């Protein structure tokens, strides 16, 4: 399986900008997502579902950026490298 090259990175290994982008995305969307799941104002129920979808997409994108960043920053032979490259059983 070939992975796409990220337009956010300039170097082959060690560029951790994807981890930063993913962390910011999770930092912004996860608290709002959890608060909407826990307690929604009864008057704002019509707005809650689109916001849940929007923040859920933000969480998924943030997690994806973090995983791609870990894949890029991991060194061959490390556990992170084996997990992100699908070689867990070695």
N, C-alpha and C positions, 0 to 999 in steps of 0.2 A: 504494500500500500504506500503510495507516495503522498506526502503532505505538501500542501501549498506553501509557497514562500510568503512570509508576512511583509506587507508594505511598510510596517512600522519599525522594522529592524534594519540595521545597516551591516551588521557583522554576522558571521556564521555562528559564533559561540560566545556566550558571556554577556549578551546584551539583554538587560533585565527590564526594558521599558514595557514589555507586555505584562509583566507581573505588576508593575505600578499601575498601568491602565486598568487591569482587572481588579486590583485592590480598591481603586477609587470607585469603580463601578459597583462593586459589592458594598463598599462603605456608604454610598449614596442610596442604593435601592433596598438593601436588606432590612434596615430598621423600619422603613415605611411599609414594606411588605409584611413584616411580622406584626406591626401595629394594626394594619388593615385586617389581618387574619384574626387577631385577638379581639379587638373591639371596634366596631363600626358604628358611627352615629346613625340612629334610625332615620334621620332626615336625609342622609347622604348615601342611602343604599344604592341608588341608581348610578352614582358616580364611583362606587367602591369596586364594582366588577371590572370596568375598563382600567382603573388604576392598578388593580391586582394583576391584570394581564401585562400592563406596561412595566411594573416593577418586577414581575416574574421574568420577563424577557431581559430586563437589566441584570438580574441575578444570574441567569443562564449565560449571558454574554460575558459578564465579569468572571464567572467561573471558567469559561472557555479560554479567556485571555490568560488567566492564571495558569491553567494547565499547559497552554502553548508556551508560555514563558518558562515554566519549569522544564518543559521538554527542550527548549533552546538552551537553557543555562546548565543543564545537568551534564556531568562528565561521564564518559564511557566507563562502564563497570560499576557505577554507583547504583544504589537501589532505585533512586528517582529515574535514572536513565533506563533501567530495565523495565520499570513500570510504565513509563511514558512511551517506550518503543515496543511494548508488547512482548517482552522477554522475561516474564515473571518467573517461569519455572526453572531457570538456570540456577 
